Amino acid sequence: MTTHRSLRQAVRSARRFRSRQAVSPHWMMMLPSGVGKWFKWMTPGLSMKRWMLISAGGVLMISLGFAIWVKLTPIFYLTQMSSDVIEFVARTVPNYISGPIVILTGMGLVWWGQTRTFNSITEVLLPDQDQGLVDMIWDHRRLNRGPRIVVIGGGTGLSTMLRGLKTLTTNLVAIVTVADDGGSSGRLRREIGVLPPGDIRNCLAALADEEKLITELFQYRFQAGDGLVGHSFGNLFLTALSEVSGDLERAVEASSKVLAIKGEVFPATLSDVRLWAEMEDGRRIEGESQIPQAKGKIVKMGCTPENPPALPKAIQAIRDADFIIIGPGSLYTSIVPNLLVPEIREAIAATRVPCVYVSNVMTQPGETDGYSVADHIEAIDEICGFPLFDAVLVQRRPPSASSLENYLKEGSEPVLLDTDRVTALGRRIIRADVMEEDSEGLVRHNPDRLAKVLLRWYAAMRTEQKSAH
């Protein structure tokens, strides 16, 4: 029974992925824009042709109803006149010329009328959109058919990846850590008692429809004002919503609707979680922001309260997922806090869907000094008590020499791939160029390249699972 259920799930996921991959045929791309858009209305997947045919059938029935109502008398004369006209044209112009001309004229009138109709609708409903109505419907259906992806992590790495994934599917769920106790989030946590909203704020901005504007707004930090200096607008916005709605979960849900985000964002837990770490020299460091400052090797991680309960919606999202992605992000302060929630790590382990860990490109001073890819994997396995993912995605090429020099000054270096150890840990290795460097030499994952590599690997795994069964 389990095998049959897994097979059905794999087939459904493969079909969803193939349908997501649908694009406009090449011949359609070569047509003039107006003609191409008309043909796009006829393409499979938009659910438009059936309604157009039903509308045409309705017009014919209305005509038939009028004919019956007036006892066919006007219809007879109209039919007779049409017959005389057709006969005259047929005698004057050969049928192999007149027929196609009439057909093309009729098609032109239909195209003209339908184009003007849809343009009028677009001008009323979408006055400020450069994208046509058909393109918006096309994109909406394509994204809605994408695989259900759950991404787990925190920090800037998670929001960066979401920017790429939202262009491939809207069936996205981000499960985000709430262990932050530094900066604006930490101040709000201490002064007001709310859960830290910082990482959730970044994810909401990344998934928002107007991403650039929302990101600038949410990241804006007040430079003046008693009690406001240093706070970001997004943190204050979520804090106010938490107070009004009752908790962070409802605040995030309300924000998602206001911002029209493509996907969902859930906190890993609603408990007031505080991290602690035991160092190799015996010190116990408490507080997420204090752990990297301790400058030592972490040998054990935990949180207070121990075993916090997970948000039920987050667990359900993991159970319903087609694909699970862990990372990228700070190992001990962004990834691990989510996995310290027992229900989350157990739900991931119980799934039979592809699961991948996205490795960081560079080590983080005070947190993963000298760590290789295998060290990251072993740290996660030790905290969970069992292997959690199938594969690890690793950057293929190292950063430029100038970037490496800048990072070395800060005590950071590339996360080296130790292939033999990773293979011995039972993980597949995905090597790809998913990194980019900005003008200041900072190394980041490229959202679009990262998302496309992950989706290609997911499709390959689904095909492999289907063949195995």
Secondary structure as UniProt FT lines:
FT   HELIX           2..20
FT   HELIX           26..29
FT   HELIX           33..41
FT   TURN            44..45
FT   HELIX           49..69
FT   TURN            70..72
FT   HELIX           73..92
FT   HELIX           95..125
FT   TURN            127..128
FT   HELIX           133..144
FT   STRAND          149..153
FT   HELIX           155..165
FT   TURN            166..168
FT   STRAND          172..176
FT   HELIX           183..191
FT   HELIX           198..207
FT   TURN            209..210
FT   HELIX           211..219
FT   TURN            226..230
FT   HELIX           233..245
FT   HELIX           248..259
FT   STRAND          264..267
FT   STRAND          274..279
FT   TURN            280..281
FT   STRAND          284..286
FT   TURN            288..291
FT   HELIX           292..294
FT   STRAND          298..304
FT   HELIX           312..320
FT   STRAND          323..326
FT   HELIX           331..335
FT   HELIX           336..339
FT   HELIX           342..350
FT   STRAND          355..358
FT   TURN            365..367
FT   TURN            369..370
FT   HELIX           373..384
FT   STRAND          391..395
FT   HELIX           401..409
FT   TURN            410..411
FT   HELIX           419..424
FT   TURN            425..426
FT   STRAND          428..432
FT   STRAND          435..437
FT   TURN            439..440
FT   STRAND          443..445
FT   HELIX           447..468
//
